[in-house]
Amino acid sequence: MSGDIWISLLIAGLSRAMIYFLLASGLTLIFGVLKVINFAHGAFYMLGIFICYSVVKFTGNFAVAFFIIPLVFGFVLGGLTETFLFRRVYKAEHVMQLLLSIGVTYIIADVVKIIWGVSPYSVGMPEVFRGFFSLGGITITKYNLFIIAISLATALAMFAVLYRTKIGSIIRACTYSREMTMTAGVNVSRVFTLVFVAGTALAGLASVAAAPMTTGMLGMDNEMIMIVFSVVIIGGAGSITGALLGATIIGVVEALAVPVLPEFAEVIMYVIVAVVLLFRPQGLFGKSEARV
């Protein structure tokens, strides 16, 4: 294949990587601060795609879904889930947290089945993003550029909040010591709720961003959660920078491996995870304790 085709594949891989990053950043943020293993994060993603389909069908406007779903996911789904479920297992063993999150996954799957049935659904590509740019022999779809741009903007906003604001300092303090943060007069419970809301909102953003590029179907949450956990393992639990790098590695390698080793494309991700665990068990940007 020519170099132009490889570059086109690279850009397509980057756009897919940015979906992984949006989802993984929410997962790693929740784990880094709350120390909770949220296996239901993939189910949040699946639910978001089905909701996006219904919103677009009802309003006929993808922009409405793009701005509304992350907010609804964060404040309604994230807020209620954290308040009534995960808050009760913060001090429990990780096994209990994992069992709870798996239970939430099954509940969401049943909700999707009851409301939307078992048929796959897809969201059409918004009119404004249809088509592509051609630079020489390089073909770049408009929507891929949009996904890369919005994801990088989200990453910059997260870094700005975490490292340039007071609330960011409080969040990072909670990752080091909940007890010391409480003695400073901080309502740690509210911080945890805020972080869970933000992480769930990122799952909603990932789902609505991916909706025009994928087909919503039952079981897709299992595949996505494995990819996202792989991203977190590669980058390091609790690291936003690691999530960005890990997502980029997996997305790009997947895209470039398909034309070369199509039968091993899905396996390569796990090979990368194994290599990282072998030489750096805490991940590329991880520490012995999870940090944001």
C-alpha angles and dihedrals in degrees: 000000000000124000091250091061091050091052091049089051090048092055091046089051091050092053091052089046090056090058088053090049095052091052096040094047090059091048095047092045091055093046094044093055106024097030088224123143101221106194088168091072090094090051089053087055093050093047090050092056092052092047089049089055092053094045093050091046092050099042101026087221123107092192090064091056092044094057101031104044098060090050093047091045093050102044101030108029096028096040095048094042093051096043099047103028122016095038088068095059103043092110095037125099118277089250091063091047090050093050091050093050091048088052090053088050092056091046092053091047090054091047090053091048093050095047104034103018124219099299119109119249131200134194115223120238110266112253094239092057099045117115132027146253120248117207106180103307094336115109117203121178116223093231093054090056090048092052092049092048096047092045094050089047089052091050091051091048091051092050090047092052095044098045106024105041137066093239089052090054090050092050092050090047089056090057090059101042129351092190096053091046090053092051088056089063098259119144096231092184091062091047090053091050091049092050093048090048090051093047092050091046088056089053088053091049091050092051096049091045091051096043097090090047100049144036120250113231140148113273096029089110091067093055093045096047090054090052093047094048087050089053091051092047092050095045097038128261112277096016120118090189089051091050090054093048095042092050091048092051094050096041095048095042091049092051095047095042096056097074093039104039106009094165092054099038094106094044095054091072091059091046089057091049091050093050092049092048090049096054102023112019093182092057131251094294099017128114133204086270122040112260133183 
